[in-house]
Amino acid sequence: MPDSQRNYLTVIVLLTISLLGLLYLGQSRGSAASEIGLQDIPYTIGEWHGHSLNVSEWTYAILETEDLLVREYTNPRGEKVWLAIVYCAGNRGAFHPPELCYLGGGNELLDKGVERIEIPGTGEDSYSIQANRLIVQDRAGKQVAWYWFTAAGRIVPSYLRQQCYIIWDELRRNRSGGTLVRISTRVTGDDLKEADARGKDFISQLLPVLKRHNL
């Protein structure tokens, strides 16, 4: 195929993708009515007991959705983790990679990667997910955070993949919501291994709960 014809086809494909994206955005911008009960997620998850944290009106305005859960969970040893879930069915602008929020708050991103987290079970009940892992330095010290996105029943670490799934569902007239799930915990005594173990322990108990709530 001549280069000129190949370039022409490339331009046509890119224009088609852009048009579909614009059509989707035109259909899906604006606040969507709440379609899922985030507050139904239990305050007791395994040995962890939680309470809700206040969310400012500014945060709701930035995320453009009322479906937001922010909680602090504590285990019997006094260790804490923080859970944040953002859900939206009609506005992709609600999803922001958390590192943007951390950096926007003047914190330093020390490390970022993707890791596989095993969710223990018996036989076919066990599975694993891929999650982003961040190490952030703020005024109070270091914290470790994990986050992932969901769309159309899939758990993915990539914001772009989530957006593609949501757009694909919209084009098929199969409207489905998506979530951003973030868990974070403080690093005490510069012991990253302890913080990692704490966060993954909570995640391993959280995932089955979210699955039961179709999150």
C-alpha positions in Angstrom: 0.0 0.0 0.0 1.5 3.4 -1.0 2.5 5.7 1.9 -0.1 8.4 0.8 -2.9 5.9 0.9 -1.8 4.6 4.3 -1.6 8.1 5.7 -5.1 8.8 4.4 -6.5 5.7 6.1 -4.8 6.7 9.3 -6.3 10.1 9.2 -9.8 8.7 8.6 -9.5 6.3 11.5 -8.3 9.0 13.9 -11.1 11.3 12.8 -13.7 8.5 13.3 -12.4 7.8 16.8 -12.4 11.5 17.6 -16.0 11.9 16.3 -17.3 8.9 18.3 -15.6 10.4 21.4 -17.2 13.8 20.9 -20.6 12.2 20.4 -20.2 10.2 23.6 -19.1 13.3 25.5 -22.1 15.2 24.2 -24.4 12.4 25.5 -22.8 11.8 28.9 -21.7 15.1 30.3 -23.6 16.4 33.4 -24.6 15.0 36.6 -26.1 11.5 36.6 -28.6 10.3 39.1 -27.3 8.0 41.8 -27.5 4.4 40.6 -25.7 2.6 43.3 -25.6 2.7 47.1 -22.0 3.3 48.1 -23.2 3.8 51.7 -24.4 0.2 51.8 -20.7 -0.9 51.9 -20.3 -2.1 55.5 -18.5 -0.2 58.2 -17.0 -3.6 59.4 -14.8 -5.4 56.9 -13.1 -8.4 58.5 -11.3 -7.1 61.5 -11.4 -3.5 60.2 -14.0 -1.0 61.6 -14.6 2.2 59.9 -16.3 5.6 60.1 -17.2 8.1 57.4 -15.1 11.3 56.9 -16.5 14.6 55.9 -16.3 15.6 52.2 -16.2 19.3 51.3 -18.6 20.8 48.8 -15.5 21.8 46.8 -14.6 18.1 46.4 -18.1 17.2 45.2 -17.9 20.1 42.7 -14.5 19.0 41.3 -15.6 15.4 40.9 -19.0 16.3 39.5 -20.7 13.4 41.2 -22.5 12.9 44.6 -21.6 9.2 44.6 -18.5 9.5 46.8 -17.4 7.4 49.8 -14.5 8.4 52.0 -13.8 6.4 55.2 -11.2 5.7 57.8 -10.8 2.0 58.9 -9.0 0.9 62.0 -7.9 -2.6 63.1 -7.6 -3.9 66.7 -4.0 -2.9 66.7 -4.8 0.7 66.0 -3.5 0.7 62.5 -5.4 2.8 60.0 -6.2 2.7 56.3 -8.3 5.2 54.3 -10.7 4.1 51.6 -12.1 6.4 48.9 -14.5 5.3 46.2 -15.8 7.5 43.4 -18.7 6.1 41.3 -20.3 7.7 38.2 -22.5 6.4 35.4 -22.9 9.5 33.3 -19.8 11.7 33.6 -16.3 10.5 32.8 -14.9 13.7 34.2 -15.5 12.3 37.7 -12.4 10.1 37.3 -9.0 11.6 38.0 -5.8 9.5 38.5 -5.1 10.1 42.3 -1.5 11.1 41.7 -2.8 14.3 40.1 -4.6 15.1 43.3 -1.5 14.3 45.4 0.8 16.5 43.2 -1.8 19.2 43.1 -1.7 19.3 46.9 2.0 20.1 46.9 3.1 16.5 47.8 6.0 14.6 46.2 5.5 11.4 44.3 8.4 9.2 45.2 7.5 6.0 43.3 4.7 4.7 41.1 4.2 1.2 39.6 1.7 -1.5 38.9 1.6 -4.6 41.0 -0.5 -7.8 41.2 -2.4 -8.3 44.5 -3.6 -11.8 45.3 -7.1 -12.2 46.8 -7.0 -15.5 48.8 -9.9 -17.9 48.5 -10.6 -21.6 48.2 -10.1 -23.1 44.7 -11.7 -21.1 42.0 -12.7 -18.4 44.6 -9.1 -17.1 44.7 -8.0 -14.5 42.1 -5.8 -11.5 41.7 -6.0 -7.9 40.4 -3.6 -5.4 39.1 -3.4 -2.1 41.0 -1.4 1.0 40.8 0.9 1.6 43.8 2.1 5.0 44.8 4.6 6.2 47.5 3.9 9.8 48.4 5.8 12.2 50.6 3.8 14.9 52.4 4.3 17.1 55.4 3.3 14.3 57.8 5.7 11.7 56.3 5.2 9.0 53.7 2.1 7.1 52.7 1.5 4.2 50.4 -1.6 4.2 48.2 -3.2 1.7 45.8 -5.8 2.4 43.3 -7.7 0.9 40.3 -10.6 1.6 38.0 -13.6 -0.5 37.2 -15.9 -0.5 34.1 -18.3 -3.0 32.7 -17.4 -5.5 35.4 -13.6 -5.3 34.7 -10.9 -4.2 37.2 -8.1 -2.4 35.4 -5.1 -0.3 36.6 -5.3 2.0 33.5 -7.5 5.1 33.4 -7.4 5.0 29.6 -8.5 1.4 29.5 -11.4 2.3 31.8 -12.4 5.1 29.5 -12.3 2.9 26.5 -14.5 0.3 28.1 -17.0 3.0 29.2 -17.1 4.5 25.6 -17.5 1.0 24.1 -20.4 0.2 26.4 -22.0 3.6 25.5 -21.7 2.9 21.8 -23.4 -0.4 22.3 -26.2 1.3 24.2 -25.2 -0.7 27.2 -24.8 2.1 29.7 -22.7 1.1 32.7 -21.0 3.0 35.5 -17.5 3.0 36.6 -15.5 3.5 39.8 -12.2 4.7 41.1 -11.1 2.8 44.2 -8.2 4.1 46.3 -6.7 2.7 49.6 -3.9 4.4 51.5 -2.0 4.0 54.7 0.8 5.8 56.6 4.3 4.5 56.7 5.5 4.3 60.3 9.2 4.3 61.1 10.0 4.2 57.4 8.9 0.5 57.3 7.4 0.1 53.8 7.0 -3.6 54.2 4.7 -3.1 57.2 2.7 -0.5 55.4 2.5 -2.8 52.3 1.3 -5.7 54.4 -1.3 -3.6 56.2 -2.7 -2.1 53.0 -2.9 -5.5 51.1 -4.5 -7.1 54.1 -7.3 -4.6 53.9 -7.6 -4.9 50.1 -7.8 -8.7 50.3 -10.8 -8.3 52.6 -12.4 -5.4 50.8 -12.5 -6.9 47.3 -15.0 -9.6 48.0 -17.2 -7.0 49.6 -17.0 -4.7 46.6 -17.7 -7.7 44.3 -20.9 -8.5 46.2 -22.0 -4.8 45.7 -21.2 -5.0 42.0 -18.3 -2.6 42.3 
